Amino acid sequence: TCALPISVVIGEKAWLCEGCTIMLGVNIGDGAIVGAKAFVTSNIPPNTMVSGNPSKVVDEDVLWKY
């Protein structure tokens, strides 16, 4: 059998803070924010802020200007 490579998908305008760890197979939605030193093991919906180890949703419907 041929195994497909597992990758991380990071959406547009997503913000990954310093020292965060994203596990293989995780999708990070557009405009999502991952807090500093967060350990992400599951998918993050668009415009959601997560933080912690393991990461938990801190806020939803987050919109930020750049």
Backbone hydrogen bonds, N-H to C=O, Kabsch-Sander energy under -0.5 kcal/mol:
donor,donor_aa,acceptor,acceptor_aa,energy
3,A,1,T,-0.6
9,V,26,V,-1.9
10,I,8,V,-0.5
11,G,9,V,-0.5
11,G,28,I,-2.7
14,A,11,G,-1.2
15,W,32,A,-3.0
16,L,14,A,-0.6
17,C,15,W,-0.6
17,C,34,V,-2.5
20,C,17,C,-1.4
21,T,38,A,-3.0
23,M,21,T,-0.5
23,M,40,V,-2.3
26,V,23,M,-1.4
28,I,9,V,-3.4
29,G,27,N,-0.6
29,G,44,I,-2.3
31,G,12,E,-2.1
32,A,29,G,-1.7
33,I,48,T,-2.4
34,V,15,W,-2.9
35,G,33,I,-0.6
35,G,50,V,-2.8
37,K,18,E,-1.8
38,A,35,G,-1.7
39,F,52,G,-2.4
40,V,21,T,-3.1
40,V,38,A,-0.6
41,T,39,F,-0.6
44,I,27,N,-2.7
47,N,30,D,-2.0
48,T,45,P,-0.8
49,M,59,D,-2.7
50,V,33,I,-2.6
51,S,56,K,-1.9
55,S,39,F,-2.5
56,K,51,S,-2.4
58,V,49,M,-3.4
59,D,49,M,-1.4
62,V,47,N,-2.7
63,L,61,D,-0.5
